[in-house]
Amino acid sequence: MANHKSALKRVRANEKKRLLNRFQHKTTRTMIKKLRLTTDKAAATELYKTVSSLLDKLAKRNIIHKNKAANNKSKLAKHVNGLAIAA
């Protein structure tokens, strides 16, 4: 265990950050699943804007890799654009 006050503080801070990162990552994954299940073009377009923003924020904060965010956004955009053909 840590012996210095600064090390103990770092342990507490890291735990808080870990929980926040976990929450944000899980929330984004849930939104992605919700978007993939959406069949309405208008609703999907609005949801895509939100999900895209969340992915960018996760990538900016190094919670996920920037290429993973780009790949997810690309696949989701393809899904949303494909809804017009089906509807």
For each residue, the residues with C-beta under 8 A, 3 or more apart:
1:
2: 7 8 10 11
3: 7
4: 7 8
5: 8 9
6: 9 10
7: 2 3 4 10 11
8: 2 4 5 11 12
9: 5 6 12 13
10: 2 6 7 13 14
11: 2 7 8 14 15
12: 8 9 15 16
13: 9 10 16 17
14: 10 11 17 18
15: 11 12 18 19
16: 12 13 19 20
17: 13 14 20 21
18: 14 15 21 22
19: 15 16 22 23
20: 16 17 23 24
21: 17 18 24 25 61 63
22: 18 19 25 26
23: 19 20 26 27
24: 20 21 27 28 54 57 58 63
25: 21 22 28 29 58 63 64
26: 22 23 29 30
27: 23 24 30 31 54
28: 24 25 31 32 51 54 55 58
29: 25 26 32 33
30: 26 27 33 34
31: 27 28 34 35 47 50 51 54
32: 28 29 35 36 51 72 76
33: 29 30 36 37
34: 30 31 37 38 47
35: 31 32 38 44 47 48 51 76 79 80
36: 32 33 76 79
37: 33 34
38: 34 35 43 44 47 83
39: 44 83 86 87
40: 43 44 83 87
41: 44 45 80 83 84 87
42: 45 46
43: 38 40 46 47
44: 35 38 39 40 41 47 48 79 80 83
45: 41 42 48 49 80
46: 42 43 49 50
47: 31 34 35 38 43 44 50 51
48: 35 44 45 51 52 76 77 80
49: 45 46 52 53
50: 31 46 47 53 54
51: 28 31 32 35 47 48 54 55 73 76
52: 48 49 55 56 73 76
53: 49 50 56 57
54: 24 27 28 31 50 51 57 58
55: 28 51 52 58 59 64 69 72 73
56: 52 53 59 60 69
57: 24 53 54 60 61
58: 24 25 28 54 55 61 63 64 69
59: 55 56 62 63 64 65 66 68 69 70
60: 56 57
61: 21 57 58
62: 59
63: 21 24 25 58 59
64: 25 55 58 59 68 69
65: 59 68 69
66: 59 69 70
67: 70 71
68: 59 64 65 71 72
69: 55 56 58 59 64 65 66 72 73
70: 59 66 67 73 74
71: 67 68 74 75
72: 32 55 68 69 75 76
73: 51 52 55 69 70 76 77
74: 70 71 77 78
75: 71 72 78 79
76: 32 35 36 48 51 52 72 73 79 80
77: 48 73 74 80 81
78: 74 75 81 82
79: 35 36 44 75 76 82 83
80: 35 41 44 45 48 76 77 83
81: 77 78 84
82: 78 79 85 86
83: 38 39 40 41 44 79 80 86 87
84: 41 81 87
85: 82
86: 39 82 83
87: 39 40 41 83 84
